């Protein structure tokens, strides 16, 4: 995304609807606590960060868990 990164997109989406569930798919190393503090993502769960590559079955399971379906 040339105009902004995923974290800014997260903030914009949350401003419009705070009930939206969002997960981050990342290929890089991430440090959940550091990202949460730097970007003021207080409601963001660690389970919202999924590491690529991820198998389809694991992705579906993670999304269901995030949505509290399973």
N, CA, C, O and CB atoms as a CASP TS submission, in Angstrom:
PFRMAT TS
TARGET T0000
AUTHOR 0000-0000-0000
METHOD Language model
MODEL 1
PARENT N/A
ATOM      1  N   UNK     1       0.845  -1.165   0.000  1.00  0.00           N
ATOM      2  CA  UNK     1       0.000   0.000   0.000  1.00  0.00           C
ATOM      3  C   UNK     1       0.896   1.235   0.000  1.00  0.00           C
ATOM      4  O   UNK     1       1.545   1.542   1.000  1.00  0.00           O
ATOM      5  CB  UNK     1      -0.964  -0.006   1.216  1.00  0.00           C
ATOM      6  N   UNK     2       0.923   1.911  -1.083  1.00  0.00           N
ATOM      7  CA  UNK     2       1.863   3.037  -1.194  1.00  0.00           C
ATOM      8  C   UNK     2       1.540   4.236  -0.301  1.00  0.00           C
ATOM      9  O   UNK     2       2.450   4.980   0.066  1.00  0.00           O
ATOM     10  CB  UNK     2       1.907   3.497  -2.609  1.00  0.00           C
ATOM     11  N   UNK     3       0.287   4.441   0.053  1.00  0.00           N
ATOM     12  CA  UNK     3      -0.087   5.632   0.819  1.00  0.00           C
ATOM     13  C   UNK     3       0.106   5.481   2.327  1.00  0.00           C
ATOM     14  O   UNK     3       0.413   6.455   3.014  1.00  0.00           O
ATOM     15  CB  UNK     3      -1.518   5.975   0.539  1.00  0.00           C
ATOM     16  N   UNK     4      -0.075   4.248   2.852  1.00  0.00           N
ATOM     17  CA  UNK     4       0.073   4.020   4.285  1.00  0.00           C
ATOM     18  C   UNK     4       0.266   2.544   4.547  1.00  0.00           C
ATOM     19  O   UNK     4       0.055   1.714   3.663  1.00  0.00           O
ATOM     20  CB  UNK     4      -1.144   4.552   5.060  1.00  0.00           C
ATOM     21  N   UNK     5       0.666   2.219   5.764  1.00  0.00           N
ATOM     22  CA  UNK     5       0.924   0.813   6.100  1.00  0.00           C
ATOM     23  C   UNK     5      -0.300   0.180   6.762  1.00  0.00           C
ATOM     24  O   UNK     5      -1.317   0.842   6.971  1.00  0.00           O
ATOM     25  CB  UNK     5       2.150   0.695   7.031  1.00  0.00           C
ATOM     26  N   UNK     6      -0.192  -1.092   7.083  1.00  0.00           N
ATOM     27  CA  UNK     6      -1.286  -1.833   7.681  1.00  0.00           C
ATOM     28  C   UNK     6      -1.709  -1.296   9.037  1.00  0.00           C
ATOM     29  O   UNK     6      -2.881  -1.397   9.399  1.00  0.00           O
ATOM     30  CB  UNK     6      -0.907  -3.260   7.812  1.00  0.00           C
ATOM     31  N   UNK     7      -0.782  -0.732   9.789  1.00  0.00           N
ATOM     32  CA  UNK     7      -1.122  -0.195  11.100  1.00  0.00           C
ATOM     33  C   UNK     7      -1.999   1.051  10.976  1.00  0.00           C
ATOM     34  O   UNK     7      -2.939   1.228  11.751  1.00  0.00           O
ATOM     35  CB  UNK     7       0.150   0.131  11.883  1.00  0.00           C
ATOM     36  N   UNK     8      -1.696   1.908  10.012  1.00  0.00           N
ATOM     37  CA  UNK     8      -2.524   3.087   9.776  1.00  0.00           C
ATOM     38  C   UNK     8      -3.894   2.659   9.251  1.00  0.00           C
ATOM     39  O   UNK     8      -4.914   3.231   9.636  1.00  0.00           O
ATOM     40  CB  UNK     8      -1.835   4.053   8.779  1.00  0.00           C
ATOM     41  N   UNK     9      -3.919   1.663   8.381  1.00  0.00           N
ATOM     42  CA  UNK     9      -5.189   1.138   7.887  1.00  0.00           C
ATOM     43  C   UNK     9      -6.027   0.612   9.057  1.00  0.00           C
ATOM     44  O   UNK     9      -7.232   0.858   9.119  1.00  0.00           O
ATOM     45  CB  UNK     9      -4.948   0.017   6.842  1.00  0.00           C
ATOM     46  N   UNK    10      -5.401  -0.100   9.966  1.00  0.00           N
ATOM     47  CA  UNK    10      -6.077  -0.602  11.175  1.00  0.00           C
ATOM     48  C   UNK    10      -6.728   0.548  11.929  1.00  0.00           C
ATOM     49  O   UNK    10      -7.895   0.461  12.313  1.00  0.00           O
ATOM     50  CB  UNK    10      -5.078  -1.347  12.096  1.00  0.00           C
ATOM     51  N   UNK    11      -5.983   1.618  12.143  1.00  0.00           N
ATOM     52  CA  UNK    11      -6.506   2.762  12.883  1.00  0.00           C
ATOM     53  C   UNK    11      -7.691   3.401  12.167  1.00  0.00           C
ATOM     54  O   UNK    11      -8.678   3.775  12.802  1.00  0.00           O
ATOM     55  CB  UNK    11      -5.410   3.796  13.096  1.00  0.00           C
ATOM     56  N   UNK    12      -7.594   3.525  10.846  1.00  0.00           N
ATOM     57  CA  UNK    12      -8.683   4.123  10.070  1.00  0.00           C
ATOM     58  C   UNK    12      -9.943   3.258  10.132  1.00  0.00           C
ATOM     59  O   UNK    12     -11.051   3.776  10.274  1.00  0.00           O
ATOM     60  CB  UNK    12      -8.251   4.322   8.608  1.00  0.00           C
ATOM     61  N   UNK    13      -9.772   1.958  10.025  1.00  0.00           N
ATOM     62  CA  UNK    13     -10.919   1.047  10.078  1.00  0.00           C
ATOM     63  C   UNK    13     -11.555   1.093  11.464  1.00  0.00           C
ATOM     64  O   UNK    13     -12.779   1.166  11.579  1.00  0.00           O
ATOM     65  CB  UNK    13     -10.488  -0.402   9.727  1.00  0.00           C
ATOM     66  N   UNK    14     -10.746   1.053  12.506  1.00  0.00           N
ATOM     67  CA  UNK    14     -11.262   1.063  13.871  1.00  0.00           C
ATOM     68  C   UNK    14     -12.004   2.368  14.191  1.00  0.00           C
ATOM     69  O   UNK    14     -12.946   2.365  14.983  1.00  0.00           O
ATOM     70  CB  UNK    14     -10.118   0.857  14.863  1.00  0.00           C
ATOM     71  N   UNK    15     -11.582   3.485  13.577  1.00  0.00           N
ATOM     72  CA  UNK    15     -12.284   4.755  13.787  1.00  0.00           C
ATOM     73  C   UNK    15     -13.704   4.683  13.222  1.00  0.00           C
ATOM     74  O   UNK    15     -14.638   5.248  13.791  1.00  0.00           O
ATOM     75  CB  UNK    15     -11.505   5.919  13.131  1.00  0.00           C
ATOM     76  N   UNK    16     -13.852   3.991  12.110  1.00  0.00           N
ATOM     77  CA  UNK    16     -15.174   3.862  11.472  1.00  0.00           C
ATOM     78  C   UNK    16     -16.063   2.873  12.203  1.00  0.00           C
ATOM     79  O   UNK    16     -17.268   3.090  12.328  1.00  0.00           O
ATOM     80  CB  UNK    16     -15.022   3.430  10.019  1.00  0.00           C
ATOM     81  N   UNK    17     -15.471   1.779  12.690  1.00  0.00           N
ATOM     82  CA  UNK    17     -16.243   0.742  13.381  1.00  0.00           C
ATOM     83  C   UNK    17     -15.333   0.044  14.392  1.00  0.00           C
ATOM     84  O   UNK    17     -14.491  -0.773  14.019  1.00  0.00           O
ATOM     85  CB  UNK    17     -16.844  -0.291  12.363  1.00  0.00           C
ATOM     86  N   UNK    18     -15.504   0.365  15.646  1.00  0.00           N
ATOM     87  CA  UNK    18     -14.620  -0.184  16.683  1.00  0.00           C
ATOM     88  C   UNK    18     -14.877  -1.662  16.954  1.00  0.00           C
ATOM     89  O   UNK    18     -14.088  -2.301  17.649  1.00  0.00           O
ATOM     90  CB  UNK    18     -14.786   0.598  17.968  1.00  0.00           C
ATOM     91  N   UNK    19     -15.958  -2.214  16.423  1.00  0.00           N
ATOM     92  CA  UNK    19     -16.272  -3.626  16.642  1.00  0.00           C
ATOM     93  C   UNK    19     -15.660  -4.555  15.602  1.00  0.00           C
ATOM     94  O   UNK    19     -15.744  -5.775  15.740  1.00  0.00           O
ATOM     95  CB  UNK    19     -17.756  -3.814  16.655  1.00  0.00           C
ATOM     96  N   UNK    20     -15.051  -4.001  14.573  1.00  0.00           N
ATOM     97  CA  UNK    20     -14.453  -4.809  13.512  1.00  0.00           C
ATOM     98  C   UNK    20     -13.295  -5.621  14.075  1.00  0.00           C
ATOM     99  O   UNK    20     -12.481  -5.106  14.842  1.00  0.00           O
ATOM    100  CB  UNK    20     -13.972  -3.917  12.343  1.00  0.00           C
ATOM    101  N   UNK    21     -13.225  -6.904  13.688  1.00  0.00           N
ATOM    102  CA  UNK    21     -12.113  -7.770  14.080  1.00  0.00           C
ATOM    103  C   UNK    21     -11.075  -7.728  12.953  1.00  0.00           C
ATOM    104  O   UNK    21     -11.419  -7.851  11.778  1.00  0.00           O
ATOM    105  CB  UNK    21     -12.602  -9.252  14.361  1.00  0.00           C
ATOM    106  N   UNK    22      -9.819  -7.556  13.319  1.00  0.00           N
ATOM    107  CA  UNK    22      -8.742  -7.437  12.344  1.00  0.00           C
ATOM    108  C   UNK    22      -7.597  -8.340  12.758  1.00  0.00           C
ATOM    109  O   UNK    22      -7.253  -8.431  13.936  1.00  0.00           O
ATOM    110  CB  UNK    22      -8.264  -5.971  12.213  1.00  0.00           C
ATOM    111  N   UNK    23      -7.008  -9.012  11.767  1.00  0.00           N
ATOM    112  CA  UNK    23      -5.787  -9.759  12.055  1.00  0.00           C
ATOM    113  C   UNK    23      -4.723  -9.331  11.045  1.00  0.00           C
ATOM    114  O   UNK    23      -5.023  -8.963   9.909  1.00  0.00           O
ATOM    115  CB  UNK    23      -6.036 -11.312  11.997  1.00  0.00           C
ATOM    116  N   UNK    24      -3.483  -9.391  11.495  1.00  0.00           N
ATOM    117  CA  UNK    24      -2.338  -9.025  10.676  1.00  0.00           C
ATOM    118  C   UNK    24      -1.641 -10.291  10.208  1.00  0.00           C
ATOM    119  O   UNK    24      -1.305 -11.153  11.020  1.00  0.00           O
ATOM    120  CB  UNK    24      -1.360  -8.113  11.456  1.00  0.00           C
ATOM    121  N   UNK    25      -1.421 -10.408   8.903  1.00  0.00           N
ATOM    122  CA  UNK    25      -0.608 -11.491   8.346  1.00  0.00           C
ATOM    123  C   UNK    25       0.747 -10.883   8.037  1.00  0.00           C
ATOM    124  O   UNK    25       0.838  -9.913   7.284  1.00  0.00           O
ATOM    125  CB  UNK    25      -1.271 -12.141   7.055  1.00  0.00           C
ATOM    126  N   UNK    26       1.788 -11.442   8.606  1.00  0.00           N
ATOM    127  CA  UNK    26       3.111 -10.858   8.443  1.00  0.00           C
ATOM    128  C   UNK    26       4.152 -11.929   8.139  1.00  0.00           C
ATOM    129  O   UNK    26       4.100 -13.041   8.664  1.00  0.00           O
ATOM    130  CB  UNK    26       3.505 -10.084   9.695  1.00  0.00           C
ATOM    131  N   UNK    27       5.086 -11.570   7.287  1.00  0.00           N
ATOM    132  CA  UNK    27       6.194 -12.468   6.980  1.00  0.00           C
ATOM    133  C   UNK    27       7.412 -12.110   7.824  1.00  0.00           C
ATOM    134  O   UNK    27       8.338 -12.908   7.965  1.00  0.00           O
ATOM    135  CB  UNK    27       6.542 -12.408   5.480  1.00  0.00           C
ATOM    136  N   UNK    28       7.401 -10.926   8.372  1.00  0.00           N
ATOM    137  CA  UNK    28       8.543 -10.467   9.144  1.00  0.00           C
ATOM    138  C   UNK    28       8.413 -10.782  10.619  1.00  0.00           C
ATOM    139  O   UNK    28       7.376 -11.253  11.086  1.00  0.00           O
ATOM    140  CB  UNK    28       8.725  -8.995   8.960  1.00  0.00           C
ATOM    141  N   UNK    29       9.472 -10.516  11.329  1.00  0.00           N
ATOM    142  CA  UNK    29       9.444 -10.661  12.782  1.00  0.00           C
ATOM    143  C   UNK    29       8.577  -9.536  13.335  1.00  0.00           C
ATOM    144  O   UNK    29       8.618  -8.409  12.840  1.00  0.00           O
ATOM    145  CB  UNK    29      10.895 -10.625  13.400  1.00  0.00           C
ATOM    146  N   UNK    30       7.817  -9.841  14.332  1.00  0.00           N
ATOM    147  CA  UNK    30       7.027  -8.803  14.973  1.00  0.00           C
ATOM    148  C   UNK    30       7.156  -8.950  16.476  1.00  0.00           C
ATOM    149  O   UNK    30       7.349 -10.043  17.008  1.00  0.00           O
ATOM    150  CB  UNK    30       5.544  -8.873  14.534  1.00  0.00           C
ATOM    151  N   UNK    31       7.046  -7.855  17.115  1.00  0.00           N
ATOM    152  CA  UNK    31       7.142  -7.820  18.560  1.00  0.00           C
ATOM    153  C   UNK    31       5.849  -7.201  19.067  1.00  0.00           C
ATOM    154  O   UNK    31       5.699  -5.980  19.128  1.00  0.00           O
ATOM    155  CB  UNK    31       8.407  -7.017  19.045  1.00  0.00           C
ATOM    156  N   UNK    32       4.922  -8.078  19.428  1.00  0.00           N
ATOM    157  CA  UNK    32       3.562  -7.692  19.773  1.00  0.00           C
ATOM    158  C   UNK    32       3.517  -6.543  20.776  1.00  0.00           C
ATOM    159  O   UNK    32       2.849  -5.540  20.521  1.00  0.00           O
ATOM    160  CB  UNK    32       2.820  -8.879  20.326  1.00  0.00           C
ATOM    161  N   UNK    33       4.197  -6.660  21.888  1.00  0.00           N
ATOM    162  CA  UNK    33       4.136  -5.624  22.929  1.00  0.00           C
ATOM    163  C   UNK    33       4.644  -4.286  22.415  1.00  0.00           C
ATOM    164  O   UNK    33       4.055  -3.244  22.703  1.00  0.00           O
ATOM    165  CB  UNK    33       4.949  -6.049  24.153  1.00  0.00           C
ATOM    166  N   UNK    34       5.728  -4.309  21.661  1.00  0.00           N
ATOM    167  CA  UNK    34       6.297  -3.075  21.129  1.00  0.00           C
ATOM    168  C   UNK    34       5.331  -2.416  20.152  1.00  0.00           C
ATOM    169  O   UNK    34       5.120  -1.205  20.215  1.00  0.00           O
ATOM    170  CB  UNK    34       7.639  -3.354  20.442  1.00  0.00           C
ATOM    171  N   UNK    35       4.751  -3.186  19.261  1.00  0.00           N
ATOM    172  CA  UNK    35       3.800  -2.648  18.283  1.00  0.00           C
ATOM    173  C   UNK    35       2.568  -2.112  18.998  1.00  0.00           C
ATOM    174  O   UNK    35       2.084  -1.026  18.679  1.00  0.00           O
ATOM    175  CB  UNK    35       3.396  -3.731  17.253  1.00  0.00           C
ATOM    176  N   UNK    36       2.064  -2.865  19.956  1.00  0.00           N
ATOM    177  CA  UNK    36       0.868  -2.454  20.693  1.00  0.00           C
ATOM    178  C   UNK    36       1.092  -1.115  21.401  1.00  0.00           C
ATOM    179  O   UNK    36       0.215  -0.251  21.384  1.00  0.00           O
ATOM    180  CB  UNK    36       0.473  -3.535  21.715  1.00  0.00           C
ATOM    181  N   UNK    37       2.248  -0.942  22.016  1.00  0.00           N
ATOM    182  CA  UNK    37       2.537   0.296  22.735  1.00  0.00           C
ATOM    183  C   UNK    37       2.802   1.465  21.778  1.00  0.00           C
ATOM    184  O   UNK    37       2.289   2.565  21.981  1.00  0.00           O
ATOM    185  CB  UNK    37       3.736   0.095  23.655  1.00  0.00           C
ATOM    186  N   UNK    38       3.600   1.224  20.742  1.00  0.00           N
ATOM    187  CA  UNK    38       3.963   2.298  19.816  1.00  0.00           C
ATOM    188  C   UNK    38       2.757   2.845  19.061  1.00  0.00           C
ATOM    189  O   UNK    38       2.684   4.041  18.780  1.00  0.00           O
ATOM    190  CB  UNK    38       4.998   1.803  18.828  1.00  0.00           C
ATOM    191  N   UNK    39       1.818   1.970  18.736  1.00  0.00           N
ATOM    192  CA  UNK    39       0.681   2.381  17.918  1.00  0.00           C
ATOM    193  C   UNK    39      -0.603   2.530  18.728  1.00  0.00           C
ATOM    194  O   UNK    39      -1.669   2.767  18.159  1.00  0.00           O
ATOM    195  CB  UNK    39       0.463   1.385  16.807  1.00  0.00           C
ATOM    196  N   UNK    40      -0.512   2.395  20.041  1.00  0.00           N
ATOM    197  CA  UNK    40      -1.664   2.525  20.943  1.00  0.00           C
ATOM    198  C   UNK    40      -2.794   1.574  20.573  1.00  0.00           C
ATOM    199  O   UNK    40      -3.963   1.957  20.554  1.00  0.00           O
ATOM    200  CB  UNK    40      -2.179   3.954  20.932  1.00  0.00           C
ATOM    201  N   UNK    41      -2.427   0.325  20.278  1.00  0.00           N
ATOM    202  CA  UNK    41      -3.405  -0.701  19.945  1.00  0.00           C
ATOM    203  C   UNK    41      -3.767  -1.462  21.215  1.00  0.00           C
ATOM    204  O   UNK    41      -3.466  -2.650  21.337  1.00  0.00           O
ATOM    205  CB  UNK    41      -2.858  -1.667  18.852  1.00  0.00           C
ATOM    206  N   UNK    42      -4.397  -0.798  22.137  1.00  0.00           N
ATOM    207  CA  UNK    42      -4.668  -1.395  23.447  1.00  0.00           C
ATOM    208  C   UNK    42      -5.610  -2.587  23.374  1.00  0.00           C
ATOM    209  O   UNK    42      -5.478  -3.515  24.172  1.00  0.00           O
ATOM    210  CB  UNK    42      -5.248  -0.359  24.370  1.00  0.00           C
ATOM    211  N   UNK    43      -6.551  -2.590  22.446  1.00  0.00           N
ATOM    212  CA  UNK    43      -7.497  -3.690  22.358  1.00  0.00           C
ATOM    213  C   UNK    43      -7.037  -4.821  21.465  1.00  0.00           C
ATOM    214  O   UNK    43      -7.753  -5.807  21.292  1.00  0.00           O
ATOM    215  CB  UNK    43      -8.798  -3.186  21.872  1.00  0.00           C
ATOM    216  N   UNK    44      -5.861  -4.692  20.901  1.00  0.00           N
ATOM    217  CA  UNK    44      -5.354  -5.683  19.951  1.00  0.00           C
ATOM    218  C   UNK    44      -4.801  -6.890  20.681  1.00  0.00           C
ATOM    219  O   UNK    44      -3.941  -6.764  21.553  1.00  0.00           O
ATOM    220  CB  UNK    44      -4.275  -5.070  19.053  1.00  0.00           C
ATOM    221  N   UNK    45      -5.303  -8.067  20.317  1.00  0.00           N
ATOM    222  CA  UNK    45      -4.850  -9.305  20.948  1.00  0.00           C
ATOM    223  C   UNK    45      -3.620  -9.852  20.228  1.00  0.00           C
ATOM    224  O   UNK    45      -3.445  -9.637  19.029  1.00  0.00           O
ATOM    225  CB  UNK    45      -5.979 -10.356  20.953  1.00  0.00           C
ATOM    226  N   UNK    46      -2.792 -10.543  20.954  1.00  0.00           N
ATOM    227  CA  UNK    46      -1.606 -11.153  20.353  1.00  0.00           C
ATOM    228  C   UNK    46      -2.009 -12.158  19.279  1.00  0.00           C
ATOM    229  O   UNK    46      -1.285 -12.346  18.302  1.00  0.00           O
ATOM    230  CB  UNK    46      -0.743 -11.839  21.431  1.00  0.00           C
ATOM    231  N   UNK    47      -3.157 -12.802  19.456  1.00  0.00           N
ATOM    232  CA  UNK    47      -3.639 -13.779  18.480  1.00  0.00           C
ATOM    233  C   UNK    47      -3.996 -13.124  17.146  1.00  0.00           C
ATOM    234  O   UNK    47      -4.214 -13.816  16.151  1.00  0.00           O
ATOM    235  CB  UNK    47      -4.851 -14.517  19.036  1.00  0.00           C
ATOM    236  N   UNK    48      -4.057 -11.788  17.125  1.00  0.00           N
ATOM    237  CA  UNK    48      -4.388 -11.059  15.903  1.00  0.00           C
ATOM    238  C   UNK    48      -3.221 -11.033  14.915  1.00  0.00           C
ATOM    239  O   UNK    48      -3.396 -10.649  13.759  1.00  0.00           O
ATOM    240  CB  UNK    48      -4.807  -9.637  16.243  1.00  0.00           C
ATOM    241  N   UNK    49      -2.040 -11.438  15.363  1.00  0.00           N
ATOM    242  CA  UNK    49      -0.861 -11.475  14.506  1.00  0.00           C
ATOM    243  C   UNK    49      -0.606 -12.910  14.057  1.00  0.00           C
ATOM    244  O   UNK    49      -0.348 -13.789  14.879  1.00  0.00           O
ATOM    245  CB  UNK    49       0.377 -10.902  15.242  1.00  0.00           C
ATOM    246  N   UNK    50      -0.678 -13.140  12.758  1.00  0.00           N
ATOM    247  CA  UNK    50      -0.447 -14.466  12.192  1.00  0.00           C
ATOM    248  C   UNK    50       0.783 -14.414  11.308  1.00  0.00           C
ATOM    249  O   UNK    50       0.938 -13.501  10.496  1.00  0.00           O
ATOM    250  CB  UNK    50      -1.681 -14.961  11.391  1.00  0.00           C
ATOM    251  N   UNK    51       1.639 -15.377  11.466  1.00  0.00           N
ATOM    252  CA  UNK    51       2.922 -15.398  10.751  1.00  0.00           C
ATOM    253  C   UNK    51       2.805 -16.183   9.446  1.00  0.00           C
ATOM    254  O   UNK    51       2.329 -17.318   9.435  1.00  0.00           O
ATOM    255  CB  UNK    51       4.026 -16.010  11.638  1.00  0.00           C
ATOM    256  N   UNK    52       3.243 -15.569   8.351  1.00  0.00           N
ATOM    257  CA  UNK    52       3.281 -16.255   7.053  1.00  0.00           C
ATOM    258  C   UNK    52       4.594 -17.015   6.939  1.00  0.00           C
ATOM    259  O   UNK    52       5.582 -16.592   7.539  1.00  0.00           O
ATOM    260  CB  UNK    52       3.122 -15.243   5.870  1.00  0.00           C
ATOM    261  N   UNK    53       4.650 -18.086   6.217  1.00  0.00           N
ATOM    262  CA  UNK    53       3.519 -18.735   5.547  1.00  0.00           C
ATOM    263  C   UNK    53       2.662 -19.460   6.574  1.00  0.00           C
ATOM    264  O   UNK    53       3.150 -19.919   7.606  1.00  0.00           O
ATOM    265  CB  UNK    53       4.011 -19.724   4.459  1.00  0.00           C
ATOM    266  N   UNK    54       1.372 -19.551   6.265  1.00  0.00           N
ATOM    267  CA  UNK    54       0.435 -20.235   7.155  1.00  0.00           C
ATOM    268  C   UNK    54      -0.444 -21.147   6.303  1.00  0.00           C
ATOM    269  O   UNK    54      -0.927 -20.759   5.239  1.00  0.00           O
ATOM    270  CB  UNK    54      -0.434 -19.210   7.973  1.00  0.00           C
ATOM    271  N   UNK    55      -0.633 -22.341   6.788  1.00  0.00           N
ATOM    272  CA  UNK    55      -1.476 -23.304   6.083  1.00  0.00           C
ATOM    273  C   UNK    55      -2.929 -22.831   6.135  1.00  0.00           C
ATOM    274  O   UNK    55      -3.344 -22.208   7.112  1.00  0.00           O
ATOM    275  CB  UNK    55      -1.335 -24.730   6.703  1.00  0.00           C
ATOM    276  N   UNK    56      -3.695 -23.122   5.094  1.00  0.00           N
ATOM    277  CA  UNK    56      -5.089 -22.694   5.030  1.00  0.00           C
ATOM    278  C   UNK    56      -5.882 -23.125   6.256  1.00  0.00           C
ATOM    279  O   UNK    56      -6.635 -22.333   6.823  1.00  0.00           O
ATOM    280  CB  UNK    56      -5.741 -23.243   3.781  1.00  0.00           C
ATOM    281  N   UNK    57      -5.716 -24.365   6.659  1.00  0.00           N
ATOM    282  CA  UNK    57      -6.450 -24.893   7.810  1.00  0.00           C
ATOM    283  C   UNK    57      -6.123 -24.097   9.081  1.00  0.00           C
ATOM    284  O   UNK    57      -7.013 -23.789   9.874  1.00  0.00           O
ATOM    285  CB  UNK    57      -6.120 -26.387   8.016  1.00  0.00           C
ATOM    286  N   UNK    58      -4.859 -23.774   9.263  1.00  0.00           N
ATOM    287  CA  UNK    58      -4.451 -22.999  10.436  1.00  0.00           C
ATOM    288  C   UNK    58      -4.975 -21.564  10.372  1.00  0.00           C
ATOM    289  O   UNK    58      -5.339 -20.986  11.396  1.00  0.00           O
ATOM    290  CB  UNK    58      -2.928 -22.991  10.559  1.00  0.00           C
ATOM    291  N   UNK    59      -5.012 -20.997   9.171  1.00  0.00           N
ATOM    292  CA  UNK    59      -5.545 -19.649   8.992  1.00  0.00           C
ATOM    293  C   UNK    59      -7.034 -19.623   9.343  1.00  0.00           C
ATOM    294  O   UNK    59      -7.496 -18.732  10.056  1.00  0.00           O
ATOM    295  CB  UNK    59      -5.323 -19.162   7.539  1.00  0.00           C
ATOM    296  N   UNK    60      -7.770 -20.598   8.840  1.00  0.00           N
ATOM    297  CA  UNK    60      -9.206 -20.680   9.132  1.00  0.00           C
ATOM    298  C   UNK    60      -9.442 -20.836  10.627  1.00  0.00           C
ATOM    299  O   UNK    60     -10.312 -20.176  11.195  1.00  0.00           O
ATOM    300  CB  UNK    60      -9.849 -21.855   8.370  1.00  0.00           C
ATOM    301  N   UNK    61      -8.669 -21.707  11.263  1.00  0.00           N
ATOM    302  CA  UNK    61      -8.798 -21.913  12.711  1.00  0.00           C
ATOM    303  C   UNK    61      -8.514 -20.612  13.472  1.00  0.00           C
ATOM    304  O   UNK    61      -9.251 -20.258  14.393  1.00  0.00           O
ATOM    305  CB  UNK    61      -7.836 -23.031  13.185  1.00  0.00           C
ATOM    306  N   UNK    62      -7.466 -19.916  13.094  1.00  0.00           N
ATOM    307  CA  UNK    62      -7.090 -18.673  13.775  1.00  0.00           C
ATOM    308  C   UNK    62      -8.166 -17.601  13.607  1.00  0.00           C
ATOM    309  O   UNK    62      -8.475 -16.872  14.549  1.00  0.00           O
ATOM    310  CB  UNK    62      -5.748 -18.157  13.239  1.00  0.00           C
ATOM    311  N   UNK    63      -8.728 -17.509  12.416  1.00  0.00           N
ATOM    312  CA  UNK    63      -9.771 -16.517  12.164  1.00  0.00           C
ATOM    313  C   UNK    63     -11.035 -16.852  12.951  1.00  0.00           C
ATOM    314  O   UNK    63     -11.662 -15.967  13.533  1.00  0.00           O
ATOM    315  CB  UNK    63     -10.085 -16.436  10.661  1.00  0.00           C
ATOM    316  N   UNK    64     -11.404 -18.122  12.966  1.00  0.00           N
ATOM    317  CA  UNK    64     -12.574 -18.532  13.758  1.00  0.00           C
ATOM    318  C   UNK    64     -12.370 -18.210  15.232  1.00  0.00           C
ATOM    319  O   UNK    64     -13.289 -17.744  15.905  1.00  0.00           O
ATOM    320  CB  UNK    64     -12.848 -20.039  13.582  1.00  0.00           C
ATOM    321  N   UNK    65     -11.178 -18.455  15.723  1.00  0.00           N
ATOM    322  CA  UNK    65     -10.884 -18.169  17.124  1.00  0.00           C
ATOM    323  C   UNK    65     -10.990 -16.664  17.395  1.00  0.00           C
ATOM    324  O   UNK    65     -11.542 -16.241  18.411  1.00  0.00           O
ATOM    325  CB  UNK    65      -9.475 -18.687  17.497  1.00  0.00           C
ATOM    326  N   UNK    66     -10.454 -15.873  16.473  1.00  0.00           N
ATOM    327  CA  UNK    66     -10.517 -14.428  16.611  1.00  0.00           C
ATOM    328  C   UNK    66     -11.951 -13.935  16.604  1.00  0.00           C
ATOM    329  O   UNK    66     -12.298 -12.999  17.325  1.00  0.00           O
ATOM    330  CB  UNK    66      -9.731 -13.758  15.502  1.00  0.00           C
ATOM    331  N   UNK    67     -12.771 -14.556  15.803  1.00  0.00           N
ATOM    332  CA  UNK    67     -14.171 -14.164  15.705  1.00  0.00           C
ATOM    333  C   UNK    67     -15.026 -14.817  16.796  1.00  0.00           C
ATOM    334  O   UNK    67     -16.229 -14.576  16.894  1.00  0.00           O
ATOM    335  CB  UNK    67     -14.717 -14.527  14.332  1.00  0.00           C
ATOM    336  N   UNK    68     -14.379 -15.641  17.604  1.00  0.00           N
ATOM    337  CA  UNK    68     -15.026 -16.343  18.712  1.00  0.00           C
ATOM    338  C   UNK    68     -16.108 -17.309  18.245  1.00  0.00           C
ATOM    339  O   UNK    68     -17.165 -17.431  18.865  1.00  0.00           O
ATOM    340  CB  UNK    68     -15.624 -15.344  19.673  1.00  0.00           C
ATOM    341  N   UNK    69     -15.820 -18.000  17.127  1.00  0.00           N
ATOM    342  CA  UNK    69     -16.716 -19.033  16.643  1.00  0.00           C
ATOM    343  C   UNK    69     -16.250 -20.415  17.082  1.00  0.00           C
ATOM    344  O   UNK    69     -17.032 -21.366  17.051  1.00  0.00           O
ATOM    345  CB  UNK    69     -16.824 -18.971  15.129  1.00  0.00           C
ATOM    346  N   UNK    70     -15.008 -20.540  17.484  1.00  0.00           N
ATOM    347  CA  UNK    70     -14.513 -21.872  17.813  1.00  0.00           C
ATOM    348  C   UNK    70     -13.358 -21.838  18.729  1.00  0.00           C
ATOM    349  O   UNK    70     -12.830 -22.888  19.097  1.00  0.00           O
ATOM    350  CB  UNK    70     -14.139 -22.605  16.598  1.00  0.00           C
TER
END
